[in-house]
Amino acid sequence: LTIINLAFLPNLNVNNTSHVHTYRGDGAILNQFTKAHALHVDEAAGYLYLYGSNLNGGRPLILNLNTDPYNPTYAGYVNTNFTGSNYNYVHDGYASNNMLYAGHIYGGFFSIINTTNKTNPTLIATQNTPNNFTHNTWLNGSIMFTTDETSNSYLAAYDISNTDNIRLLDKIQSNPGSNSIVHNTYIINNYAVTSWYKDGFTIVDVTR
């Protein structure tokens, strides 16, 4: 994990250790962390989530940023116990207010997890996505948006206000019939900005 202190811009020196820091694990994972696929910061709670790492079968690692964001400390990992090959591996996710919305790409579903207790997170719910290859998630209020990184896939929207009854609201493709693959979506002011293989990116009004 590379941490860059942007306070030094525009004179940032990547060779200066006070400007750039590499984290490879501390505490229970001291020097054991060697790779990750993606990350997301729960800015409200002050924790960093690392996805697809080399540890714990790719389950999300949780780092505490509250004391010193430049020097994170290991807080725990998301200890799911799904059955199925690589179902516990999380490829990407969204974290907010001690809640994690994780994309289980090989299981084809997203999970909702309460991470208030960083040493023992609690699974709340799961939901399969249209193409069963859940790559990324993004939350907008009580609406969860997902992408499936596979041919002929969809950007999908779910109402998760009742986690006992998650509802698929709608799904959309960039170019129906082209077999284009959706990759990542980010929600900005009720617009979904989404990248697609073959089609570049789309901006979709998701107010409805």
N, C-alpha and C positions, 0 to 999 in steps of 0.2 A: 504494500500500500504506500503510495507516494503522497505526501502531504506538502502542499506549497503555501507558504505564507505570502498572501497577495498584498499585504501591507507595504511590501517593498517595491511594488510596481510604481513607476515604469523602469526602475533600476534593479530589477530582480536578477540575482546571480544564481543560476542553477547549481553552481559548484560550491556555494556557500551553505554550510550546514545549518546556519540560522535562518536560511531562506527555504531550504528544501530538506525534508526529513523522510526517511524510509522506515516503515513499521513492518516487522517480520514476526510479531507476536511477543507477548509478555506473560507473566504469571503462569497459568496452567498450559499455555501454548507458546512458551518462550522459544523463539527462533524456529518454530514449526510451520509457520504460515508462509507459503511460497507462491501462491497464486490465487486469483479470484476472477470471476467473470464480470461482475457488476457490483454497484453499491448504491445505497440511498441513505440520506441522513434524516432522521426524525428530528427536525429542528425544534419542535416544541418541547420534546423531552431531553434532547441533547445526546442522542445515541446514534451510532453509525452501524448500518447493517451491511455485511459483506456476503455476496451470493456466489455460489459455485466455486467455493474454495477447495483446497486440497484436504481439508480437515472434516471429520464427521460426515463423510459421504456427501459433501456439498451442502449440508444443512447451513442455514444462515448463521454467521458469527455476529456477535453483538459487542461493540466497543463503546466505552463510556468517553464522551467528549467534554463532560461538564467541568472537570477540574482544569484540563489543559487540552484544547482541541489539537494542538500541535503534537502532543504526546498522549495518544489514546491509551486506555487501559482495557484489558479483556474483561468483559462482564458475564459472558456465557454464550450459549448457542441455542438454537431452536430445536428442541429435542423431540421432533415428531417421530412416530413409529408406524408409518404407513407400510402395508405389505405390498409387494410388487417391485420389480426391478427398477432401481433408481428413483422410486416415487418420492423419496425424502429429499432428493436433490432439488434445490431451488435455483433457477436460472436468473431471475430478476424479481423485483418486488417494490412495493411502496410502503413506507412506514410513517405513521403519524399518531401522536398522542398515545404512545405505548401500545399501538395496534399495528400489526404487520399483515399485509395483503400480499401473499407470496405466490409466484408463478411456478408451478411444478411441471416443467416442460415435458418430462417423460411420463408423468402420470396423466397429463392432459387436463389439469384442474388448477384452480386457485384455492388457497386456504386463507382463512381469517384467524389470526392468532393474537391473543392478549399476551403482551410481553411485559406487563407491569413487573412481574417477578422474573428478572433476567436469568436466574438460575433454574427456573421451572416454568416456562411459558405454557399457556393453556390454549389448546385448540378449540375454536368456537364453531367453525363451519367449513365445508368444502363445496365447490361447485365446478362441474366440468364445463369446458368452453367448446364452442361450435366444432372446431377441428381437432380437439383433444391433443393439442400440442402447445400448451400455454406458455408463451414466451415472456410477456411483460404485463404489468398491471398498473393502473393509475386511478386514484380516487378523486372524485369531484363531488363534495357533499356526501350524499348517501348513494351515489351512483358509481359503480365500479366499471372501468373500461379495461378490456383485455385484448390481446393480440395472440394469434396462433401462427407460429413461424413455419408454415407448411403451404404447399401449393393450393391455390384456390381458396384462400383463407379470408377471415373477416376481422374487422374491428367490431367488437361487441360491447353492449352496455347492459348492466345488471342493476336492478334495485336491490340494495343490500340493507335497507332500513330495518327489515325483519330477517335476522340471520337464520331463523328457523324456516323461512320461506323466501329464499333468494329467487328473484324472477328475471329471466331474460327479457329485456325491453325491446331491443332491436339489434340488428347487425347490418353492416354495410361493407361493400368491396370498392376498391379504387377503380377497377376496370373489369366488370363481370365478364366471364368467359375467357379471360386472358391467362388464367392460372397464376396470377401475380401473388406474391407471398408478402403478407404484412409482417412488419418487424417490431417497431416500437411506437407507442403513442404517448403523448404528453398533453395534458389539458391546460389551456390558458384562457381564462375568461370565457368559459363555455364554448371554446373552440378546441377540437381535437386535431393536433398537429401530428401526423402519422407518416412514418417512412414505410415504403414498399419496395420490394425487389421489382425491377423492370419499370416501375411507374414513378420513381422519385418520391415525392411526398405530397400528401393532400392536407387541406385544411377544411374541416367539416364543422358546420354549426351543429352543436349537440344540445342546443337549448331544449328541443323536443326529444 
